[in-house]
């Protein structure tokens, strides 16, 4: 019996198939004697059993041959009559090609049943959405159409499906580089924040993914920053942190590959054996959420809010350590006016806002001196040698919290082209700094920064005093230090009668520690609780400060500045250490006092942005919102 005899009363045609494929199928037909007479059969190479040939089965078998011969898919990667679940109801998809990496997950769903295109497409959509398959094919032997499932509500027609050794990306040949991302950046076009996008990701997948949300988002931002930088510097043709039509498992394989490259180039942030814990499907949702966000901008402030949320979510706030708003940092940097030859340290660096913004401020001065114009991708640009020398030798950060040190190191490495002097140490417990050098893992990560820091000691072999030009810090102002061993190393650990106290506020000891880090004539900006400036019980602290340095300014911050984490009222203290030449000691001098006249946040801690007359948000020259 011939194929034409079987098809003669049906709507199916075979014009989509090659002559040799039809001949192969026809040559394998045999007859079986049934009660109703003889019937044509074929041995299905997928099911490995004899199947009665119907018009629909002929098209299906020809499609199996075509997938094997033209697309090189092996028969063991195909399934026929694949069960698709719809609640308690079950349906069957004609042909399913399973995923290469996850062989239990459907990759392409193929339907050959319906002679009417519309009905076939609706059935395909339901099968794809239920199984998560990336592509769908409908064919009746005469017409074949291919679709890419971009989301449950949108199936995009595509010219073909990929072969065994291809991905959908090869078929689509889409191109998307950093310039395309600048135009599409949803932070600008949709006026969204990265923090809100991460909150949406949490609601959609992360909260129920069984992973450490901080760690996985940290990895994704790390990978995406690396990808943007590579493309900005023309090391890649297209951005790779993007789903170009890959299956979930193909996408995860690609993202993991970028992660390995990034870990190798930016070492000391993740362990060598660290992997992405998100499942392929969860990762796919996260990549889709982040792929149209441009993380690199003029000063990396895009990711500040996101990391503040993530780190505080991990209980950083319980230690009274809150991320300093970038407008407060910018004020301090401008008032201290750092220069290219000067050294700077933040002794409670958190995510390193003070060091990074100091770097940017000095870089702008360097670039202006060299006649180079900064771009809107300032942080992704290849840096000049003078700029690199500055970040490599002059800027330091110390923090005792490992999570925030990793965030800080990432931002510093990216800003500084692989250089960072951010160290995981307890600033107050300087007597035990040398113990870190006995830890091999610590030395592998922090050796270069530690070596540079030691050069700035005031006395060789001792870690109490240093010769920094500037200190900028927002030390923790919750919790007390109770260890007598530490308290006995500080003058401010004593009572007014000279006896040592049993406990002292962290921020009080940080005042003395910061001043010890400064050389004579050095400048300091530090955020302190308002009570230190006016509580009668803190008079000895104010006397200590006045004895050591000249008070240049006190700037009162609004009570909402650190909300929603705390409503503690704070002020910025700016001083200069007495020096015979740079700052001769005197008893009577002017002090600059100022207070914030407008809140930067509302009572719930949400930022208040500058508005235009029509009520829309005003943007700066980089198209960023203005607080």
C-alpha positions as CSV (number, residue, x, y, z in Angstrom):
1,X,0.0,0.0,0.0
2,X,1.3,3.5,-0.9
3,X,1.2,6.7,1.1
4,X,-1.0,8.3,-1.6
5,X,-3.6,5.6,-1.1
6,X,-3.7,6.3,2.6
7,X,-3.9,10.1,2.1
8,X,-6.4,10.2,-0.8
9,X,-9.5,11.2,1.3
10,X,-7.7,13.6,3.7
11,X,-6.7,17.2,3.7
12,X,-3.1,16.3,4.3
13,X,-0.4,17.0,1.7
14,X,3.3,16.2,1.7
15,X,4.8,19.1,-0.2
16,X,6.9,20.1,2.9
17,X,8.9,16.9,2.8
18,X,11.7,15.8,0.5
19,X,11.2,13.0,-2.0
20,X,13.8,10.7,-0.3
21,X,12.1,11.2,3.0
22,X,8.8,10.1,1.6
23,X,10.4,7.2,-0.1
24,X,12.1,6.1,3.1
25,X,8.8,6.0,4.9
26,X,7.1,4.3,2.1
27,X,9.7,1.6,1.8
28,X,9.2,0.8,5.5
29,X,5.4,0.3,5.3
30,X,4.2,-3.3,5.9
31,X,0.7,-4.7,6.2
32,X,-1.0,-6.5,9.1
33,X,-4.0,-8.7,8.9
34,X,-6.8,-7.3,11.0
35,X,-10.4,-8.5,11.5
36,X,-11.5,-5.7,9.1
37,X,-8.9,-6.7,6.6
38,X,-5.3,-5.6,5.8
39,X,-4.0,-2.3,7.3
40,X,-0.7,-0.4,6.7
41,X,1.8,-0.3,9.6
42,X,5.1,1.3,10.3
43,X,7.7,0.6,13.1
44,X,8.0,3.9,14.9
45,X,11.7,4.6,15.6
46,X,10.7,6.7,18.6
47,X,8.3,4.4,20.3
48,X,10.0,1.2,19.1
49,X,6.7,-0.5,18.2
50,X,4.4,-1.1,15.3
51,X,2.0,1.8,14.7
52,X,-1.0,1.8,12.3
53,X,-0.6,4.4,9.6
54,X,-3.3,7.1,9.3
55,X,-2.9,10.4,7.4
56,X,-2.0,12.1,10.6
57,X,0.5,9.4,11.5
58,X,2.1,9.7,8.1
59,X,2.8,13.4,8.5
60,X,4.1,12.7,12.1
61,X,6.4,9.9,10.9
62,X,7.7,12.1,8.0
63,X,8.3,14.9,10.5
64,X,10.3,12.5,12.7
65,X,12.4,11.5,9.7
66,X,12.9,15.2,8.8
67,X,13.9,16.1,12.4
68,X,16.5,13.3,12.3
69,X,17.8,13.7,8.7
70,X,17.6,17.5,8.2
71,X,18.1,18.7,11.8
72,X,20.2,15.9,13.2
73,X,18.1,15.2,16.2
74,X,18.5,11.7,17.5
75,X,15.4,9.6,17.9
76,X,16.1,9.1,21.6
77,X,15.7,12.9,22.1
78,X,12.2,12.8,20.7
79,X,9.0,11.7,22.4
80,X,5.6,11.0,20.7
81,X,2.2,11.4,22.3
82,X,3.9,13.3,25.1
83,X,1.5,13.7,28.1
84,X,0.7,17.4,28.9
85,X,-1.0,18.1,32.2
86,X,-3.8,20.7,32.7
87,X,-4.6,20.3,36.3
88,X,-6.3,16.8,36.6
89,X,-6.8,16.7,32.8
90,X,-4.3,15.1,30.5
91,X,-3.7,15.8,26.8
92,X,-1.1,14.5,24.4
93,X,1.3,16.5,22.2
94,X,2.1,14.8,18.9
95,X,5.9,15.2,19.0
96,X,8.2,16.8,21.6
97,X,11.9,17.3,21.3
98,X,13.4,17.2,24.8
99,X,16.0,19.7,26.1
100,X,19.6,18.8,25.4
101,X,20.8,19.7,28.9
102,X,17.6,18.8,30.9
103,X,16.3,15.7,29.0
104,X,13.1,15.6,31.0
105,X,12.1,19.1,30.0
106,X,10.3,19.8,26.6
107,X,12.3,22.0,24.2
108,X,10.1,22.0,21.0
109,X,6.5,21.0,20.8
110,X,5.2,19.9,17.3
111,X,1.6,19.4,16.3
112,X,0.5,17.7,13.1
113,X,-3.1,17.1,13.9
114,X,-5.2,20.1,12.9
115,X,-5.6,21.0,9.2
116,X,-6.8,24.5,10.3
117,X,-3.9,26.8,11.3
118,X,-5.8,28.8,14.0
119,X,-7.0,25.8,15.9
120,X,-3.5,24.2,15.8
121,X,-1.9,27.4,17.0
122,X,-4.2,27.7,20.1
123,X,-3.5,24.0,21.0
124,X,0.3,24.7,20.6
125,X,0.1,27.7,22.9
126,X,-1.6,25.7,25.6
127,X,0.9,22.9,25.3
128,X,3.9,25.2,25.4
129,X,2.6,27.2,28.3
130,X,2.0,24.0,30.3
131,X,5.3,22.4,29.5
132,X,7.5,25.6,29.4
133,X,8.7,24.6,25.9
134,X,10.7,27.4,24.1
135,X,9.4,26.7,20.6
136,X,6.4,25.4,18.8
137,X,5.8,23.9,15.3
138,X,2.5,23.3,13.5
139,X,2.4,21.3,10.2
140,X,-0.1,19.5,8.0
141,X,2.5,18.4,5.5
142,X,1.7,21.3,3.1
143,X,2.3,24.2,5.5
144,X,4.7,24.4,8.4
145,X,4.9,27.4,10.8
146,X,7.4,27.9,13.6
147,X,6.9,30.0,16.8
148,X,9.1,31.2,19.6
149,X,7.2,31.5,22.9
150,X,8.5,34.8,24.3
151,X,6.0,34.8,27.1
152,X,2.6,33.2,27.7
153,X,0.7,35.8,25.8
154,X,3.1,36.3,22.9
155,X,4.2,33.7,20.3
156,X,6.5,35.2,17.8
157,X,6.8,33.7,14.3
158,X,10.4,32.5,13.5
159,X,11.9,31.3,10.2
160,X,12.8,27.8,11.3
161,X,13.8,25.8,14.3
162,X,17.5,25.2,15.3
163,X,19.2,21.9,14.5
164,X,20.7,19.6,17.1
165,X,24.0,21.7,17.2
166,X,22.3,25.1,17.1
167,X,20.3,27.3,19.5
168,X,17.4,29.6,18.6
169,X,19.9,32.5,18.8
170,X,21.6,31.1,15.7
171,X,18.3,31.1,13.8
172,X,17.2,34.6,14.9
173,X,20.6,36.2,14.5
174,X,19.5,39.0,16.8
175,X,22.0,41.7,17.7
176,X,21.9,43.7,20.9
177,X,24.8,45.7,22.2
178,X,25.4,48.4,24.8
179,X,24.1,51.2,22.5
180,X,20.9,49.3,22.1
181,X,20.7,48.9,25.9
182,X,21.2,52.6,26.4
183,X,18.1,53.2,24.2
184,X,16.0,50.5,25.9
185,X,17.1,51.0,29.5
186,X,13.9,50.5,31.5
187,X,15.2,52.5,34.4
188,X,15.0,55.4,32.1
189,X,12.1,54.5,29.7
190,X,9.8,53.2,32.5
191,X,11.2,55.3,35.4
192,X,11.7,52.2,37.4
193,X,14.4,51.5,40.1
194,X,16.5,48.4,40.3
195,X,15.3,47.8,43.9
196,X,11.7,47.6,42.6
197,X,12.7,45.2,39.9
198,X,14.4,43.0,42.4
199,X,11.2,43.2,44.6
200,X,9.2,42.0,41.6
201,X,11.7,39.2,41.1
202,X,11.3,38.2,44.7
203,X,7.5,38.1,44.3
204,X,7.7,36.1,41.1
205,X,10.4,33.5,41.8
206,X,13.0,34.2,44.4
207,X,10.9,34.0,47.5
208,X,10.0,30.4,46.7
209,X,13.2,29.4,45.0
210,X,14.8,28.0,48.1
211,X,18.0,30.1,47.7
212,X,19.8,32.9,49.5
213,X,18.2,35.9,47.7
214,X,21.2,38.2,48.5
215,X,23.7,35.7,47.1
216,X,21.8,34.9,43.9
217,X,21.0,38.6,43.1
218,X,24.6,39.5,43.9
219,X,25.8,36.9,41.4
220,X,23.4,38.2,38.7
221,X,24.4,41.8,39.1
222,X,28.1,40.8,39.1
223,X,27.6,38.8,35.9
224,X,25.6,41.6,34.2
225,X,28.1,44.3,35.1
226,X,30.9,42.1,33.7
227,X,28.9,41.6,30.5
228,X,28.2,45.3,30.1
229,X,31.8,46.2,30.6
230,X,33.0,43.6,28.1
231,X,30.7,44.9,25.4
232,X,31.4,48.6,26.2
233,X,35.1,47.9,25.6
234,X,34.3,46.0,22.3
235,X,35.5,42.6,23.7
236,X,32.2,41.1,22.7
237,X,30.0,41.7,19.6
238,X,26.7,41.5,21.5
239,X,25.6,41.6,25.1
240,X,25.3,38.0,26.4
241,X,23.3,38.6,29.6
242,X,20.2,38.3,27.5
243,X,17.7,35.6,26.4
244,X,18.0,35.5,22.6
245,X,15.6,32.5,22.4
246,X,17.6,29.9,24.2
247,X,15.9,27.3,26.3
248,X,16.0,27.7,30.0
249,X,18.8,25.2,30.3
250,X,20.8,26.7,27.4
251,X,20.5,30.1,29.0
252,X,21.7,28.8,32.3
253,X,24.7,27.2,30.6
254,X,25.5,30.5,28.9
255,X,25.1,32.6,32.1
256,X,27.2,30.1,34.1
257,X,29.9,30.5,31.5
258,X,29.9,34.3,31.8
259,X,30.1,33.8,35.6
260,X,33.2,31.7,35.3
261,X,34.9,34.3,33.1
262,X,33.9,37.1,35.5
263,X,35.2,35.2,38.6
264,X,38.5,34.7,36.8
265,X,38.9,38.3,35.8
266,X,37.5,39.8,39.0
267,X,38.9,37.4,41.6
268,X,38.5,37.6,45.4
269,X,34.7,38.2,45.4
270,X,33.4,34.7,44.9
271,X,35.0,31.4,45.6
272,X,36.4,29.5,42.7
273,X,33.8,26.7,43.1
274,X,30.9,29.0,43.6
275,X,28.0,28.3,41.3
276,X,24.5,29.7,40.4
277,X,22.0,28.0,42.7
278,X,18.9,29.1,40.8
279,X,17.1,26.5,38.7
280,X,17.2,27.1,35.0
281,X,13.5,28.2,34.9
282,X,14.0,30.6,37.8
283,X,17.2,32.0,36.3
284,X,15.4,32.5,33.0
285,X,12.8,34.8,34.7
286,X,15.5,36.7,36.5
287,X,17.5,37.3,33.3
288,X,14.4,38.5,31.5
289,X,13.7,40.9,34.4
290,X,17.3,42.4,34.4
291,X,18.3,42.2,30.7
292,X,16.9,45.6,29.8
293,X,18.4,47.4,32.7
294,X,21.6,49.3,32.2
295,X,23.6,49.0,35.4
296,X,26.6,51.1,34.4
297,X,26.0,54.8,34.5
298,X,27.9,57.9,35.6
299,X,28.4,56.9,39.2
300,X,27.0,53.4,39.8
301,X,24.2,54.8,41.9
302,X,21.7,52.6,40.0
303,X,22.8,49.6,42.2
304,X,23.1,51.5,45.5
305,X,19.4,51.2,46.4
306,X,19.3,47.5,45.4
307,X,22.2,46.6,47.6
308,X,21.1,48.7,50.5
309,X,17.8,46.7,50.4
310,X,19.5,43.3,50.0
311,X,22.1,43.9,52.7
312,X,19.6,45.3,55.2
313,X,17.3,42.4,54.4
314,X,20.2,40.3,55.7
315,X,20.1,42.0,59.1
316,X,22.9,44.5,58.6
317,X,20.6,47.1,60.2
318,X,20.7,45.1,63.4
319,X,24.3,46.3,63.9
320,X,23.3,49.9,63.5
321,X,25.1,50.1,60.2
322,X,23.1,51.8,57.5
323,X,24.1,52.7,53.9
324,X,24.8,56.4,53.6
325,X,22.6,58.1,51.0
326,X,24.7,59.2,48.0
327,X,23.7,62.8,48.3
328,X,25.2,62.9,51.8
329,X,28.4,61.2,50.5
330,X,28.6,63.7,47.6
331,X,28.3,66.6,50.0
332,X,31.2,65.2,52.2
333,X,33.4,64.6,49.2
334,X,32.8,68.1,47.8
335,X,33.5,69.7,51.2
336,X,36.7,67.7,51.8
337,X,37.8,68.3,48.1
338,X,40.1,65.3,47.6
339,X,43.2,65.8,45.4
340,X,45.1,63.3,43.2
341,X,48.1,63.2,45.6
342,X,46.1,62.5,48.7
343,X,45.2,59.3,50.4
344,X,41.8,58.4,51.8
345,X,40.2,55.7,53.9
346,X,36.7,54.7,55.1
347,X,37.0,52.8,58.4
348,X,33.4,51.5,58.3
349,X,33.1,51.3,54.6
350,X,29.9,49.3,54.0
351,X,29.4,49.2,50.3
352,X,32.2,51.8,49.9
353,X,30.1,54.8,49.0
354,X,32.7,57.3,50.3
355,X,35.8,55.6,48.6
356,X,34.0,55.2,45.3
357,X,32.7,58.7,45.1
358,X,36.1,60.0,46.2
359,X,37.6,58.1,43.3
360,X,35.0,59.5,40.9
361,X,35.6,63.1,42.1
362,X,39.4,62.8,41.7
363,X,39.0,61.1,38.3
364,X,36.9,63.9,37.0
365,X,39.7,66.3,38.1
366,X,42.3,64.1,36.4
367,X,40.2,63.8,33.2
368,X,39.6,67.6,33.2
369,X,43.3,68.2,33.6
370,X,44.0,65.8,30.7
371,X,41.3,67.4,28.5
372,X,39.2,64.2,28.4
373,X,35.4,64.4,28.5
374,X,33.7,61.9,30.7
375,X,30.8,59.8,29.2
376,X,27.5,58.6,30.5
377,X,29.2,55.2,30.7
378,X,32.0,56.7,32.8
379,X,32.4,53.7,35.1
380,X,32.7,51.2,32.1
381,X,35.2,53.2,30.2
382,X,38.8,52.1,30.0
383,X,40.7,54.1,32.6
384,X,43.7,56.3,32.0
385,X,46.9,55.3,33.8
386,X,46.8,58.3,36.2
387,X,43.2,57.3,37.2
388,X,44.2,53.7,37.8
389,X,47.3,54.7,39.8
390,X,45.0,56.8,42.1
391,X,42.5,54.1,42.9
392,X,45.3,51.5,43.2
393,X,47.5,53.4,45.7
394,X,45.4,56.1,47.4
395,X,42.0,54.8,48.4
396,X,41.1,52.3,51.1
397,X,38.1,50.8,52.9
398,X,37.7,48.6,55.9
399,X,34.6,46.8,57.2
400,X,34.0,43.8,59.5
401,X,30.9,42.6,57.7
402,X,31.8,40.0,55.0
403,X,28.7,40.5,52.9
404,X,29.2,44.2,52.6
405,X,32.9,43.8,52.0
406,X,32.1,41.6,49.0
407,X,29.7,44.2,47.6
408,X,32.3,46.9,48.2
409,X,35.1,44.9,46.6
410,X,32.9,44.2,43.5
411,X,32.1,47.9,43.1
412,X,35.7,48.9,43.7
413,X,37.1,46.3,41.3
414,X,34.7,47.4,38.6
415,X,35.2,51.1,39.2
416,X,39.0,50.5,39.5
417,X,39.6,48.1,36.6
418,X,40.5,45.2,38.8
419,X,42.1,47.1,41.7
420,X,40.7,47.3,45.2
421,X,42.0,48.1,48.7
422,X,38.8,47.0,50.6
423,X,39.7,44.8,53.5
424,X,37.6,42.6,55.8
425,X,38.9,43.6,59.2
426,X,37.5,45.1,62.5
427,X,38.7,48.7,62.4
428,X,38.4,49.1,66.2
429,X,40.3,45.9,67.0
430,X,43.6,46.9,65.3
431,X,45.7,44.9,67.8
432,X,44.5,41.7,66.0
433,X,44.9,42.8,62.4
434,X,48.1,40.8,62.0
435,X,46.2,37.7,62.9
436,X,44.5,37.9,59.5
437,X,47.9,37.3,57.8
438,X,48.0,33.8,59.3
439,X,44.8,33.0,57.4
440,X,45.7,31.7,54.0
441,X,42.2,32.3,52.5
442,X,42.2,35.9,53.8
443,X,45.7,36.5,52.4
444,X,44.6,35.1,49.0
445,X,41.9,37.7,48.8
446,X,43.3,40.8,50.6
447,X,47.1,40.6,50.4
448,X,47.6,43.4,47.9
449,X,45.4,45.8,49.7
450,X,47.0,44.9,53.1
451,X,50.5,45.4,51.7
452,X,49.5,48.9,50.4
453,X,47.8,49.8,53.7
454,X,51.0,48.9,55.7
455,X,53.0,51.4,53.8
456,X,50.8,54.2,55.4
457,X,51.6,53.2,59.0
458,X,52.8,56.1,61.1
459,X,55.2,53.7,62.8
460,X,56.5,50.6,61.2
461,X,55.0,47.4,62.7
462,X,52.2,49.2,64.5
463,X,48.6,49.4,63.4
464,X,47.3,52.2,65.7
465,X,48.3,55.3,63.8
466,X,48.4,55.9,60.1
467,X,49.2,58.9,57.8
468,X,46.0,59.3,55.8
469,X,45.1,62.7,54.3
470,X,41.4,62.1,54.7
471,X,39.0,59.9,56.5
472,X,35.3,59.7,55.5
473,X,33.0,57.3,57.4
474,X,29.5,56.6,58.7
475,X,30.4,54.2,61.6
476,X,27.8,52.0,63.3
477,X,25.9,54.0,65.9
478,X,24.0,51.2,67.6
479,X,25.4,48.7,70.1
480,X,28.2,49.0,72.5
481,X,31.7,47.7,72.7
482,X,32.1,45.7,76.0
483,X,35.5,44.0,75.5
484,X,37.9,45.5,78.0
485,X,40.8,44.5,75.8
486,X,39.5,46.8,73.1
487,X,38.3,49.6,75.5
488,X,41.7,49.8,77.2
489,X,43.2,50.9,73.8
490,X,41.2,54.1,73.6
491,X,41.2,57.4,75.6
492,X,37.5,57.6,74.9
493,X,37.1,54.2,76.6
494,X,37.6,56.1,79.9
495,X,35.2,58.0,82.1
496,X,35.8,61.6,82.9
497,X,37.5,60.5,86.1
498,X,40.1,58.5,84.1
499,X,38.7,55.0,84.9
500,X,37.8,52.7,82.1
501,X,34.1,52.2,81.4
502,X,32.5,48.7,81.1
503,X,30.9,49.6,77.7
504,X,31.2,52.4,75.2
505,X,29.2,53.2,72.1
506,X,30.8,52.0,68.8
507,X,30.5,55.4,67.2
508,X,32.4,57.0,70.1
509,X,35.4,54.7,69.7
510,X,35.3,55.3,65.9
511,X,35.8,59.0,66.5
512,X,39.2,58.3,68.1
513,X,40.0,55.5,65.7
514,X,39.4,57.8,62.7
515,X,41.5,60.6,64.2
516,X,44.4,58.0,64.7
517,X,44.2,57.2,61.0
518,X,44.8,60.8,60.1
519,X,48.2,62.5,59.8
520,X,48.6,66.0,61.2
521,X,46.6,68.4,59.0
522,X,44.4,65.6,57.7
523,X,40.7,66.1,57.2
524,X,37.8,64.0,58.4
525,X,34.0,63.8,57.6
526,X,32.1,61.5,59.9
527,X,28.3,60.9,60.4
528,X,27.4,60.8,64.1
529,X,24.1,60.7,66.1
530,X,22.9,64.2,66.9
531,X,23.1,63.4,70.6
532,X,26.9,63.5,70.5
533,X,26.8,67.2,69.7
534,X,24.4,68.3,72.4
535,X,24.1,65.7,75.2
536,X,25.6,66.9,78.4
537,X,26.9,63.4,79.1
538,X,28.9,63.5,75.9
539,X,30.8,66.7,76.7
540,X,34.1,64.8,77.2
541,X,33.8,63.5,73.6
542,X,33.4,67.1,72.3
543,X,36.3,68.2,74.4
544,X,38.4,65.3,73.0
545,X,37.6,66.3,69.4
546,X,38.3,70.0,70.1
547,X,41.7,69.1,71.6
548,X,42.7,67.0,68.6
549,X,41.5,69.1,65.7
550,X,39.8,72.2,64.4
551,X,36.0,71.8,63.8
552,X,35.4,73.0,60.3
553,X,31.7,72.3,59.9
554,X,28.6,70.6,61.4
555,X,25.8,69.8,59.0
556,X,22.5,68.6,60.5
557,X,20.8,65.9,58.4
558,X,17.0,65.4,58.3
559,X,15.5,62.8,60.5
560,X,14.3,60.8,57.5
561,X,17.7,60.4,55.9
562,X,18.3,56.9,57.2
563,X,14.7,55.7,57.0
564,X,13.2,53.2,56.7
565,X,16.0,51.5,58.8
566,X,16.2,54.1,61.6
567,X,14.8,57.5,62.4
568,X,17.9,58.5,64.4
569,X,18.7,62.1,63.9
570,X,22.3,62.6,62.6
571,X,24.8,65.2,61.7
572,X,28.0,65.3,59.7
573,X,31.1,66.5,61.5
574,X,33.9,67.8,59.4
575,X,37.3,68.5,61.1
576,X,40.9,69.1,60.4
577,X,43.6,67.7,62.6
578,X,45.8,70.4,64.2
579,X,49.1,70.9,62.4
580,X,51.7,73.7,62.9
581,X,51.8,74.5,59.2
582,X,48.5,73.3,57.6
583,X,46.2,74.0,60.6
584,X,47.8,75.9,63.5
585,X,46.1,75.4,66.8
586,X,43.9,78.3,68.0
587,X,41.1,78.7,70.6
588,X,38.8,81.0,68.7
589,X,37.6,80.4,65.2
590,X,34.5,80.3,63.0
591,X,32.6,77.0,62.4
592,X,30.2,76.5,59.5
593,X,26.8,75.3,60.7
594,X,24.0,74.1,58.4
595,X,20.9,72.0,58.4
596,X,18.9,70.3,55.7
597,X,16.0,72.5,54.9
598,X,14.0,69.9,52.9
599,X,13.6,66.1,53.6
600,X,15.2,63.8,51.0
601,X,12.9,61.0,52.0
602,X,9.3,60.8,53.1
603,X,8.3,59.4,56.5
604,X,8.2,55.8,55.1
605,X,11.8,56.1,53.8
606,X,11.0,56.5,50.1
607,X,13.1,59.0,48.2
608,X,11.6,62.3,47.2
609,X,12.5,63.3,43.7
610,X,12.7,66.8,42.2
611,X,9.7,67.5,40.0
612,X,9.2,69.6,37.0
613,X,6.3,72.2,36.9
614,X,4.1,69.6,35.1
615,X,4.6,67.1,38.0
616,X,6.9,64.8,36.1
617,X,10.3,63.8,37.6
618,X,13.2,66.0,36.6
619,X,16.2,64.2,35.2
620,X,19.9,65.2,35.3
621,X,22.1,65.3,32.2
622,X,22.6,61.5,32.5
623,X,18.8,61.0,32.6
624,X,18.9,60.0,36.2
625,X,16.3,61.0,38.8
626,X,17.3,63.8,41.2
627,X,16.8,63.4,44.9
